[in-house]
Amino acid sequence: MTSRVNRPAFAIERVIIFFLFANILILDIIVIAKIRNTETVLGTTSNDTCPSSCIARINQVAGKTSTTNGVKEYFVPLGSGTNATSDWSDVTGASAYIDTSSYGRLKKVTFEATISQPVSSQKIWIRLFNATDKHPVWNSEISTDNAGPILLISPTITLDSGNKQYQVQMKTQLNGVTNLTQSRIHITTY
């Protein structure tokens, strides 16, 4: 005995399947078009290469951030590293040359560092050292006994006139490993 297929029902099923696929295809095209025209997390659209928020952050990290009323802020990155000594020692690679004449009238300068240690079992000290003139930068010493990571900011410091190399130095209470994840000098001018 041969099986007979109900041809009108089979044709209707094919039409329904065709319309379902066409509908899904059209919806995919609409959704993709909407995604391309909406903003992303960074605030960009499909036509932006780098939005103003991105440019502001790049300038901040690179060292140039302007603010209102003629006041300007500069962030001079110094670097990162580790330390595990109980006496002041240089953090290798964490230094920069700063020429104070390049910044105009200085309003305020601070030293900022983010440090962490595996456990908060010791006190950590960190400071800036003028490697050119061979002396610590006055008021730059900051410390903590927290495990972190923690951002430490010095009181106002004074940079020596001219082009000087500033080196980050650290020491620990118990020779435990301490991580300097970032360090920088924050300069505010008039």
TIRO-2110 file (N, C-alpha, C; in Angstrom, 1 decimal):
// TIRO-2110
0.8, -1.2, 0.0, N, 1, A
0.0, 0.0, 0.0, CA, 1, A
0.9, 1.2, 0.0, C, 1, A
0.6, 2.2, -0.8, N, 2, A
1.3, 3.4, -0.9, CA, 2, A
0.7, 4.5, 0.0, C, 2, A
1.6, 5.3, 0.5, N, 3, A
1.1, 6.3, 1.4, CA, 3, A
0.8, 7.6, 0.6, C, 3, A
-0.3, 8.2, 0.9, N, 4, A
-0.7, 9.4, 0.2, CA, 4, A
-0.4, 10.6, 1.0, C, 4, A
0.2, 11.6, 0.5, N, 5, A
0.5, 12.8, 1.2, CA, 5, A
-0.6, 13.8, 0.9, C, 5, A
-1.1, 14.4, 1.9, N, 6, A
-2.1, 15.4, 1.6, CA, 6, A
-1.4, 16.7, 1.1, C, 6, A
-1.5, 16.9, -0.2, N, 7, A
-0.7, 17.9, -0.8, CA, 7, A
-1.1, 19.3, -0.4, C, 7, A
-2.3, 19.7, -0.2, N, 8, A
-2.6, 21.1, 0.3, CA, 8, A
-2.0, 21.3, 1.7, C, 8, A
-2.1, 20.4, 2.6, N, 9, A
-1.5, 20.5, 4.0, CA, 9, A
0.0, 20.6, 3.9, C, 9, A
0.7, 19.9, 3.0, N, 10, A
2.1, 19.9, 2.9, CA, 10, A
2.5, 21.3, 2.3, C, 10, A
1.8, 21.8, 1.4, N, 11, A
2.1, 23.1, 0.8, CA, 11, A
1.9, 24.2, 1.8, C, 11, A
0.9, 24.1, 2.7, N, 12, A
0.7, 25.1, 3.7, CA, 12, A
1.9, 25.1, 4.7, C, 12, A
2.4, 23.9, 5.1, N, 13, A
3.5, 23.8, 6.0, CA, 13, A
4.7, 24.5, 5.4, C, 13, A
5.0, 24.3, 4.1, N, 14, A
6.1, 24.9, 3.4, CA, 14, A
6.0, 26.4, 3.4, C, 14, A
4.8, 26.9, 3.2, N, 15, A
4.6, 28.4, 3.2, CA, 15, A
4.9, 28.9, 4.6, C, 15, A
4.4, 28.3, 5.6, N, 16, A
4.5, 28.7, 7.0, CA, 16, A
6.0, 28.7, 7.3, C, 16, A
6.7, 27.6, 7.0, N, 17, A
8.2, 27.6, 7.3, CA, 17, A
8.9, 28.7, 6.5, C, 17, A
8.6, 28.9, 5.3, N, 18, A
9.2, 30.0, 4.5, CA, 18, A
9.0, 31.3, 5.2, C, 18, A
7.8, 31.6, 5.6, N, 19, A
7.5, 32.9, 6.3, CA, 19, A
8.2, 33.0, 7.6, C, 19, A
8.3, 31.9, 8.3, N, 20, A
9.1, 31.9, 9.6, CA, 20, A
10.5, 32.3, 9.4, C, 20, A
11.2, 31.7, 8.4, N, 21, A
12.6, 32.0, 8.1, CA, 21, A
12.7, 33.4, 7.6, C, 21, A
11.8, 33.8, 6.7, N, 22, A
11.9, 35.2, 6.3, CA, 22, A
11.7, 36.2, 7.4, C, 22, A
10.8, 35.9, 8.3, N, 23, A
10.6, 36.8, 9.5, CA, 23, A
11.8, 36.9, 10.3, C, 23, A
12.4, 35.7, 10.6, N, 24, A
13.7, 35.7, 11.4, CA, 24, A
14.8, 36.5, 10.7, C, 24, A
14.9, 36.3, 9.5, N, 25, A
15.9, 37.0, 8.7, CA, 25, A
15.7, 38.5, 8.8, C, 25, A
14.5, 39.0, 8.6, N, 26, A
14.2, 40.4, 8.6, CA, 26, A
14.4, 40.9, 10.0, C, 26, A
14.0, 40.2, 11.1, N, 27, A
14.3, 40.6, 12.4, CA, 27, A
15.7, 40.7, 12.8, C, 27, A
16.5, 39.8, 12.3, N, 28, A
18.0, 39.8, 12.5, CA, 28, A
18.6, 41.1, 11.8, C, 28, A
18.1, 41.4, 10.6, N, 29, A
18.6, 42.6, 9.9, CA, 29, A
18.3, 43.9, 10.7, C, 29, A
17.1, 43.9, 11.2, N, 30, A
16.6, 45.1, 12.0, CA, 30, A
17.4, 45.2, 13.3, C, 30, A
17.6, 44.1, 14.0, N, 31, A
18.3, 44.2, 15.3, CA, 31, A
19.8, 44.6, 15.0, C, 31, A
20.4, 44.0, 14.0, N, 32, A
21.8, 44.4, 13.7, CA, 32, A
21.9, 45.8, 13.4, C, 32, A
21.0, 46.4, 12.6, N, 33, A
21.0, 47.8, 12.2, CA, 33, A
20.9, 48.7, 13.4, C, 33, A
20.0, 48.3, 14.4, N, 34, A
19.8, 49.1, 15.6, CA, 34, A
21.0, 49.0, 16.5, C, 34, A
21.7, 47.9, 16.6, N, 35, A
22.9, 47.8, 17.4, CA, 35, A
24.0, 48.7, 16.8, C, 35, A
24.1, 48.7, 15.5, N, 36, A
25.1, 49.5, 14.9, CA, 36, A
24.9, 51.0, 15.1, C, 36, A
23.6, 51.4, 15.3, N, 37, A
23.3, 52.9, 15.4, CA, 37, A
23.2, 53.3, 16.8, C, 37, A
23.3, 52.4, 17.8, N, 38, A
23.1, 52.9, 19.2, CA, 38, A
24.5, 53.0, 19.8, C, 38, A
24.6, 53.7, 21.0, N, 39, A
25.8, 53.9, 21.6, CA, 39, A
26.3, 52.7, 22.3, C, 39, A
27.6, 52.5, 22.4, N, 40, A
28.2, 51.4, 23.2, CA, 40, A
28.5, 51.9, 24.6, C, 40, A
29.1, 51.0, 25.4, N, 41, A
29.4, 51.3, 26.7, CA, 41, A
30.4, 52.6, 26.9, C, 41, A
31.3, 52.7, 25.9, N, 42, A
32.2, 53.9, 26.0, CA, 42, A
31.6, 55.2, 25.5, C, 42, A
30.4, 55.1, 25.0, N, 43, A
29.7, 56.3, 24.5, CA, 43, A
30.0, 56.6, 23.0, C, 43, A
30.5, 55.6, 22.3, N, 44, A
30.7, 55.8, 20.9, CA, 44, A
29.6, 55.4, 20.1, C, 44, A
29.5, 55.9, 18.9, N, 45, A
28.6, 55.3, 17.9, CA, 45, A
29.4, 54.7, 16.8, C, 45, A
28.7, 54.2, 15.8, N, 46, A
29.5, 53.5, 14.8, CA, 46, A
30.3, 54.4, 14.0, C, 46, A
30.1, 55.7, 14.0, N, 47, A
30.9, 56.7, 13.3, CA, 47, A
32.0, 57.3, 14.0, C, 47, A
32.1, 57.1, 15.4, N, 48, A
33.1, 57.6, 16.2, CA, 48, A
34.3, 56.7, 16.2, C, 48, A
35.5, 57.3, 16.1, N, 49, A
36.7, 56.5, 16.3, CA, 49, A
37.2, 56.5, 17.8, C, 49, A
37.0, 57.7, 18.4, N, 50, A
37.3, 57.8, 19.9, CA, 50, A
36.5, 58.9, 20.4, C, 50, A
35.6, 58.7, 21.3, N, 51, A
34.7, 59.7, 21.8, CA, 51, A
35.5, 60.7, 22.7, C, 51, A
34.9, 61.8, 23.1, N, 52, A
35.5, 62.8, 23.9, CA, 52, A
35.9, 62.2, 25.3, C, 52, A
35.1, 61.3, 25.8, N, 53, A
35.4, 60.7, 27.1, CA, 53, A
36.7, 59.9, 27.0, C, 53, A
36.9, 59.2, 25.9, N, 54, A
38.1, 58.4, 25.7, CA, 54, A
39.3, 59.3, 25.5, C, 54, A
39.2, 60.4, 24.7, N, 55, A
40.3, 61.3, 24.5, CA, 55, A
40.6, 62.0, 25.9, C, 55, A
39.7, 62.4, 26.7, N, 56, A
40.0, 63.0, 28.0, CA, 56, A
40.7, 62.0, 28.9, C, 56, A
40.4, 60.7, 28.9, N, 57, A
41.1, 59.7, 29.7, CA, 57, A
42.5, 59.5, 29.1, C, 57, A
42.7, 59.5, 27.8, N, 58, A
44.0, 59.3, 27.2, CA, 58, A
44.9, 60.5, 27.6, C, 58, A
44.4, 61.7, 27.5, N, 59, A
45.1, 62.9, 27.9, CA, 59, A
45.5, 62.9, 29.4, C, 59, A
44.6, 62.4, 30.2, N, 60, A
44.8, 62.3, 31.7, CA, 60, A
46.0, 61.4, 31.9, C, 60, A
46.0, 60.2, 31.3, N, 61, A
47.0, 59.2, 31.5, CA, 61, A
48.3, 59.7, 30.9, C, 61, A
48.3, 60.4, 29.7, N, 62, A
49.5, 60.9, 29.1, CA, 62, A
50.1, 62.1, 29.8, C, 62, A
49.3, 62.7, 30.6, N, 63, A
49.9, 63.8, 31.4, CA, 63, A
49.3, 65.2, 31.1, C, 63, A
48.3, 65.3, 30.3, N, 64, A
47.7, 66.6, 30.0, CA, 64, A
46.2, 66.5, 30.2, C, 64, A
45.7, 67.2, 31.2, N, 65, A
44.2, 67.3, 31.4, CA, 65, A
43.9, 68.7, 31.7, C, 65, A
43.2, 69.4, 30.9, N, 66, A
42.8, 70.8, 31.2, CA, 66, A
41.5, 70.8, 31.9, C, 66, A
41.4, 71.8, 32.8, N, 67, A
40.1, 72.0, 33.5, CA, 67, A
39.7, 73.5, 33.3, C, 67, A
38.7, 73.9, 34.0, N, 68, A
38.2, 75.3, 33.8, CA, 68, A
39.0, 76.3, 34.6, C, 68, A
38.7, 77.6, 34.4, N, 69, A
39.3, 78.7, 35.1, CA, 69, A
40.8, 78.8, 34.9, C, 69, A
41.3, 78.3, 33.8, N, 70, A
42.7, 78.4, 33.6, CA, 70, A
43.6, 77.5, 34.4, C, 70, A
43.0, 76.7, 35.2, N, 71, A
43.8, 75.7, 36.0, CA, 71, A
44.0, 74.4, 35.2, C, 71, A
45.2, 73.9, 35.2, N, 72, A
45.5, 72.7, 34.4, CA, 72, A
46.1, 71.7, 35.3, C, 72, A
45.7, 70.4, 35.0, N, 73, A
46.3, 69.3, 35.8, CA, 73, A
47.1, 68.4, 34.9, C, 73, A
48.2, 67.9, 35.4, N, 74, A
49.1, 67.0, 34.7, CA, 74, A
49.4, 65.8, 35.6, C, 74, A
49.4, 64.6, 34.9, N, 75, A
49.7, 63.4, 35.7, CA, 75, A
50.9, 62.8, 35.0, C, 75, A
52.0, 62.8, 35.7, N, 76, A
53.3, 62.2, 35.2, CA, 76, A
53.4, 60.8, 35.7, C, 76, A
53.3, 59.8, 34.8, N, 77, A
53.4, 58.4, 35.3, CA, 77, A
54.9, 58.1, 35.6, C, 77, A
55.0, 57.4, 36.7, N, 78, A
56.4, 57.0, 37.2, CA, 78, A
56.6, 55.5, 37.0, C, 78, A
55.6, 54.7, 37.0, N, 79, A
55.8, 53.2, 36.8, CA, 79, A
55.3, 52.4, 37.9, C, 79, A
55.7, 51.1, 37.9, N, 80, A
55.3, 50.1, 38.8, CA, 80, A
56.4, 49.1, 39.1, C, 80, A
56.3, 48.3, 40.1, N, 81, A
57.3, 47.3, 40.4, CA, 81, A
57.0, 46.6, 41.8, C, 81, A
58.0, 46.0, 42.3, N, 82, A
57.9, 45.3, 43.6, CA, 82, A
59.1, 45.7, 44.5, C, 82, A
58.9, 45.4, 45.8, N, 83, A
60.0, 45.6, 46.8, CA, 83, A
59.8, 44.6, 47.9, C, 83, A
60.9, 44.3, 48.5, N, 84, A
60.9, 43.4, 49.7, CA, 84, A
62.1, 43.6, 50.5, C, 84, A
62.5, 44.9, 50.8, N, 85, A
63.6, 45.2, 51.6, CA, 85, A
63.1, 46.1, 52.8, C, 85, A
63.9, 46.1, 53.8, N, 86, A
63.6, 46.9, 55.0, CA, 86, A
64.3, 48.2, 55.0, C, 86, A
65.1, 48.5, 54.0, N, 87, A
65.7, 49.8, 53.9, CA, 87, A
65.3, 50.4, 52.5, C, 87, A
65.4, 51.7, 52.5, N, 88, A
65.0, 52.4, 51.2, CA, 88, A
65.7, 51.9, 50.0, C, 88, A
65.0, 51.5, 49.0, N, 89, A
65.6, 51.0, 47.8, CA, 89, A
64.7, 51.5, 46.6, C, 89, A
65.4, 51.7, 45.5, N, 90, A
64.7, 52.1, 44.2, CA, 90, A
63.8, 51.0, 43.7, C, 90, A
62.6, 51.4, 43.2, N, 91, A
61.7, 50.5, 42.5, CA, 91, A
62.2, 50.6, 41.1, C, 91, A
62.8, 49.5, 40.6, N, 92, A
63.4, 49.5, 39.3, CA, 92, A
62.3, 49.9, 38.2, C, 92, A
62.7, 50.8, 37.4, N, 93, A
61.8, 51.3, 36.3, CA, 93, A
60.8, 52.3, 36.7, C, 93, A
60.7, 52.6, 38.0, N, 94, A
59.6, 53.6, 38.4, CA, 94, A
60.3, 55.0, 38.6, C, 94, A
60.5, 55.7, 37.5, N, 95, A
61.1, 57.0, 37.6, CA, 95, A
60.8, 57.8, 36.3, C, 95, A
61.0, 59.1, 36.4, N, 96, A
60.7, 60.0, 35.3, CA, 96, A
61.5, 61.3, 35.5, C, 96, A
61.8, 61.9, 34.4, N, 97, A
62.4, 63.2, 34.4, CA, 97, A
61.3, 64.2, 34.3, C, 97, A
61.4, 65.3, 35.2, N, 98, A
60.4, 66.3, 35.2, CA, 98, A
61.2, 67.7, 35.2, C, 98, A
60.8, 68.5, 34.2, N, 99, A
61.4, 69.8, 34.1, CA, 99, A
60.3, 70.8, 34.6, C, 99, A
60.5, 71.4, 35.7, N, 100, A
59.4, 72.2, 36.3, CA, 100, A
59.2, 73.5, 35.5, C, 100, A
60.2, 73.9, 34.7, N, 101, A
59.9, 75.1, 33.8, CA, 101, A
58.9, 74.8, 32.7, C, 101, A
58.6, 73.5, 32.4, N, 102, A
57.7, 73.2, 31.4, CA, 102, A
56.2, 73.3, 31.8, C, 102, A
56.0, 73.6, 33.1, N, 103, A
54.6, 73.6, 33.6, CA, 103, A
54.1, 74.9, 34.0, C, 103, A
54.9, 76.0, 33.9, N, 104, A
54.4, 77.3, 34.3, CA, 104, A
54.3, 77.5, 35.8, C, 104, A
53.3, 78.2, 36.3, N, 105, A
53.2, 78.5, 37.7, CA, 105, A
52.5, 77.3, 38.4, C, 105, A
53.3, 76.6, 39.3, N, 106, A
52.8, 75.4, 40.0, CA, 106, A
51.8, 75.9, 41.1, C, 106, A
50.7, 75.3, 41.2, N, 107, A
49.7, 75.5, 42.2, CA, 107, A
49.9, 74.5, 43.3, C, 107, A
49.9, 73.2, 42.9, N, 108, A
50.0, 72.1, 43.9, CA, 108, A
50.6, 70.9, 43.2, C, 108, A
51.5, 70.2, 43.9, N, 109, A
52.1, 69.0, 43.4, CA, 109, A
52.0, 67.9, 44.5, C, 109, A
51.5, 66.7, 44.1, N, 110, A
51.4, 65.6, 45.1, CA, 110, A
52.0, 64.4, 44.4, C, 110, A
52.4, 63.4, 45.3, N, 111, A
52.9, 62.1, 44.8, CA, 111, A
51.8, 61.1, 45.1, C, 111, A
51.4, 60.3, 44.2, N, 112, A
50.3, 59.3, 44.3, CA, 112, A
50.9, 57.9, 44.0, C, 112, A
50.5, 56.9, 44.8, N, 113, A
50.9, 55.6, 44.5, CA, 113, A
49.8, 54.6, 45.0, C, 113, A
49.7, 53.5, 44.2, N, 114, A
48.8, 52.5, 44.6, CA, 114, A
49.6, 51.3, 44.9, C, 114, A
49.5, 50.8, 46.2, N, 115, A
50.3, 49.6, 46.6, CA, 115, A
49.5, 48.6, 47.2, C, 115, A
50.0, 47.3, 47.2, N, 116, A
49.3, 46.2, 47.8, CA, 116, A
50.3, 45.2, 48.3, C, 116, A
49.9, 44.4, 49.3, N, 117, A
50.7, 43.3, 49.8, CA, 117, A
49.8, 42.1, 50.0, C, 117, A
50.4, 40.9, 49.9, N, 118, A
49.5, 39.7, 50.1, CA, 118, A
48.7, 39.7, 51.4, C, 118, A
49.3, 40.1, 52.5, N, 119, A
48.6, 40.2, 53.7, CA, 119, A
49.0, 41.5, 54.4, C, 119, A
48.2, 42.0, 55.3, N, 120, A
48.5, 43.3, 56.0, CA, 120, A
49.3, 42.9, 57.3, C, 120, A
50.5, 42.4, 57.1, N, 121, A
51.2, 42.0, 58.3, CA, 121, A
52.4, 42.9, 58.5, C, 121, A
52.6, 43.9, 57.7, N, 122, A
53.7, 44.8, 57.9, CA, 122, A
53.4, 46.2, 57.4, C, 122, A
54.2, 47.2, 57.8, N, 123, A
54.0, 48.5, 57.4, CA, 123, A
54.8, 48.8, 56.1, C, 123, A
54.3, 49.6, 55.2, N, 124, A
55.0, 49.9, 53.9, CA, 124, A
55.2, 51.4, 53.9, C, 124, A
56.4, 51.8, 53.4, N, 125, A
56.7, 53.2, 53.2, CA, 125, A
57.1, 53.4, 51.7, C, 125, A
56.7, 54.5, 51.2, N, 126, A
57.0, 54.8, 49.8, CA, 126, A
57.3, 56.3, 49.7, C, 126, A
58.2, 56.7, 48.9, N, 127, A
58.6, 58.1, 48.7, CA, 127, A
59.2, 58.3, 47.4, C, 127, A
59.3, 59.6, 47.1, N, 128, A
60.0, 60.1, 45.9, CA, 128, A
61.4, 60.5, 46.3, C, 128, A
62.4, 60.2, 45.4, N, 129, A
63.8, 60.5, 45.6, CA, 129, A
64.2, 61.3, 44.4, C, 129, A
64.8, 62.5, 44.6, N, 130, A
65.4, 63.2, 43.6, CA, 130, A
66.8, 62.6, 43.3, C, 130, A
66.8, 61.8, 42.2, N, 131, A
68.0, 61.0, 41.8, CA, 131, A
69.1, 61.9, 41.3, C, 131, A
68.7, 63.1, 40.7, N, 132, A
69.7, 64.0, 40.1, CA, 132, A
70.5, 64.7, 41.2, C, 132, A
69.8, 65.2, 42.3, N, 133, A
70.5, 65.9, 43.4, CA, 133, A
70.7, 65.0, 44.6, C, 133, A
70.3, 63.8, 44.5, N, 134, A
70.6, 62.8, 45.6, CA, 134, A
70.0, 63.1, 47.0, C, 134, A
68.6, 63.4, 47.0, N, 135, A
67.9, 63.6, 48.3, CA, 135, A
66.5, 63.3, 48.1, C, 135, A
65.8, 62.9, 49.2, N, 136, A
64.4, 62.6, 49.2, CA, 136, A
63.6, 63.9, 48.9, C, 136, A
62.5, 63.7, 48.2, N, 137, A
61.6, 64.9, 48.0, CA, 137, A
60.8, 65.1, 49.2, C, 137, A
60.9, 66.4, 49.7, N, 138, A
60.3, 66.7, 51.0, CA, 138, A
58.8, 66.5, 51.0, C, 138, A
58.3, 65.9, 52.0, N, 139, A
56.9, 65.6, 52.2, CA, 139, A
56.3, 64.5, 51.3, C, 139, A
57.2, 63.8, 50.6, N, 140, A
56.6, 62.8, 49.7, CA, 140, A
56.4, 61.4, 50.3, C, 140, A
56.9, 61.2, 51.6, N, 141, A
56.8, 59.9, 52.2, CA, 141, A
55.4, 59.6, 52.6, C, 141, A
54.9, 58.5, 52.2, N, 142, A
53.5, 58.0, 52.5, CA, 142, A
53.7, 56.5, 53.0, C, 142, A
52.7, 56.1, 53.8, N, 143, A
52.8, 54.7, 54.3, CA, 143, A
51.4, 54.2, 54.6, C, 143, A
51.4, 52.8, 54.8, N, 144, A
50.2, 52.1, 55.2, CA, 144, A
50.6, 50.8, 55.7, C, 144, A
49.6, 50.2, 56.5, N, 145, A
49.8, 48.8, 56.9, CA, 145, A
48.6, 47.9, 56.4, C, 145, A
47.8, 48.5, 55.5, N, 146, A
46.7, 47.8, 54.9, CA, 146, A
47.2, 46.8, 53.8, C, 146, A
46.5, 45.8, 53.5, N, 147, A
46.9, 44.8, 52.5, CA, 147, A
46.6, 45.4, 51.1, C, 147, A
45.6, 46.2, 50.9, N, 148, A
45.3, 46.9, 49.7, CA, 148, A
44.7, 46.0, 48.6, C, 148, A
44.6, 46.5, 47.4, N, 149, A
45.3, 47.7, 46.9, CA, 149, A
44.7, 48.9, 47.5, C, 149, A
45.6, 49.9, 47.8, N, 150, A
45.2, 51.2, 48.4, CA, 150, A
45.9, 52.3, 47.7, C, 150, A
45.2, 53.4, 47.4, N, 151, A
45.8, 54.6, 46.8, CA, 151, A
46.2, 55.5, 47.9, C, 151, A
47.5, 55.8, 47.9, N, 152, A
48.1, 56.7, 48.9, CA, 152, A
48.4, 58.1, 48.2, C, 152, A
48.1, 59.2, 48.8, N, 153, A
48.4, 60.5, 48.3, CA, 153, A
49.2, 61.3, 49.3, C, 153, A
50.3, 61.8, 48.9, N, 154, A
51.1, 62.6, 49.8, CA, 154, A
50.5, 64.0, 50.1, C, 154, A
51.0, 64.6, 51.1, N, 155, A
50.7, 66.1, 51.2, CA, 155, A
51.4, 66.8, 50.1, C, 155, A
51.2, 68.1, 50.0, N, 156, A
51.8, 68.9, 48.9, CA, 156, A
53.3, 68.7, 49.0, C, 156, A
54.0, 68.4, 47.8, N, 157, A
55.4, 68.3, 47.8, CA, 157, A
56.0, 69.5, 47.0, C, 157, A
57.3, 69.6, 47.1, N, 158, A
58.0, 70.6, 46.3, CA, 158, A
59.0, 70.0, 45.4, C, 158, A
58.9, 70.2, 44.1, N, 159, A
59.8, 69.7, 43.2, CA, 159, A
60.9, 70.7, 43.0, C, 159, A
62.2, 70.3, 42.8, N, 160, A
63.3, 71.2, 42.6, CA, 160, A
63.2, 71.8, 41.2, C, 160, A
63.7, 73.0, 41.1, N, 161, A
63.7, 73.7, 39.8, CA, 161, A
64.6, 73.0, 38.8, C, 161, A
64.2, 73.0, 37.6, N, 162, A
65.0, 72.5, 36.5, CA, 162, A
64.5, 71.1, 36.1, C, 162, A
65.3, 70.4, 35.3, N, 163, A
65.0, 69.1, 34.8, CA, 163, A
65.7, 68.1, 35.7, C, 163, A
64.9, 67.4, 36.5, N, 164, A
65.4, 66.4, 37.5, CA, 164, A
64.8, 65.0, 37.3, C, 164, A
65.5, 64.0, 37.7, N, 165, A
65.0, 62.6, 37.6, CA, 165, A
64.4, 62.3, 39.0, C, 165, A
63.2, 61.9, 39.0, N, 166, A
62.5, 61.5, 40.3, CA, 166, A
62.3, 60.0, 40.3, C, 166, A
62.8, 59.3, 41.3, N, 167, A
62.8, 57.9, 41.4, CA, 167, A
61.9, 57.5, 42.6, C, 167, A
61.0, 56.5, 42.4, N, 168, A
60.2, 55.9, 43.5, CA, 168, A
61.1, 55.0, 44.3, C, 168, A
61.0, 55.1, 45.6, N, 169, A
61.7, 54.3, 46.6, CA, 169, A
60.7, 53.7, 47.6, C, 169, A
60.9, 52.4, 48.0, N, 170, A
60.1, 51.8, 49.0, CA, 170, A
60.9, 51.1, 50.0, C, 170, A
60.3, 50.8, 51.2, N, 171, A
60.8, 49.9, 52.2, CA, 171, A
59.7, 49.3, 52.9, C, 171, A
59.9, 48.1, 53.5, N, 172, A
58.9, 47.4, 54.2, CA, 172, A
59.4, 47.1, 55.6, C, 172, A
58.4, 46.9, 56.5, N, 173, A
58.8, 46.6, 57.9, CA, 173, A
59.4, 45.3, 58.1, C, 173, A
58.9, 44.2, 57.4, N, 174, A
59.4, 42.9, 57.6, CA, 174, A
60.0, 42.2, 56.4, C, 174, A
60.5, 43.0, 55.5, N, 175, A
61.0, 42.4, 54.2, CA, 175, A
60.0, 41.6, 53.4, C, 175, A
58.7, 41.9, 53.6, N, 176, A
57.7, 41.2, 52.8, CA, 176, A
57.5, 41.8, 51.5, C, 176, A
57.1, 41.0, 50.5, N, 177, A
56.9, 41.5, 49.1, CA, 177, A
55.8, 42.5, 49.1, C, 177, A
56.0, 43.6, 48.5, N, 178, A
55.0, 44.7, 48.3, CA, 178, A
55.0, 45.0, 46.8, C, 178, A
53.7, 45.2, 46.3, N, 179, A
53.5, 45.5, 44.9, CA, 179, A
53.2, 47.0, 44.7, C, 179, A
53.9, 47.7, 43.9, N, 180, A
53.6, 49.0, 43.5, CA, 180, A
52.9, 48.9, 42.2, C, 180, A
51.5, 49.1, 42.1, N, 181, A
50.8, 48.8, 40.9, CA, 181, A
50.8, 50.1, 40.0, C, 181, A
50.9, 51.3, 40.6, N, 182, A
51.0, 52.5, 39.8, CA, 182, A
51.5, 53.6, 40.7, C, 182, A
52.3, 54.5, 40.1, N, 183, A
52.7, 55.7, 40.8, CA, 183, A
52.8, 56.8, 39.8, C, 183, A
52.5, 58.0, 40.3, N, 184, A
52.5, 59.2, 39.4, CA, 184, A
52.7, 60.5, 40.3, C, 184, A
53.1, 61.5, 39.6, N, 185, A
53.1, 62.9, 40.2, CA, 185, A
52.0, 63.6, 39.6, C, 185, A
51.2, 64.2, 40.5, N, 186, A
50.0, 65.0, 40.1, CA, 186, A
50.3, 66.5, 40.2, C, 186, A
50.4, 67.2, 39.1, N, 187, A
50.8, 68.6, 39.1, CA, 187, A
49.6, 69.4, 38.7, C, 187, A
49.3, 70.4, 39.5, N, 188, A
48.2, 71.4, 39.2, CA, 188, A
48.8, 72.8, 39.0, C, 188, A
48.5, 73.4, 37.9, N, 189, A
49.1, 74.8, 37.6, CA, 189, A
48.0, 75.8, 37.6, C, 189, A
48.4, 77.1, 37.7, N, 190, A
47.4, 78.2, 37.5, CA, 190, A
47.2, 78.5, 36.1, C, 190, A
END
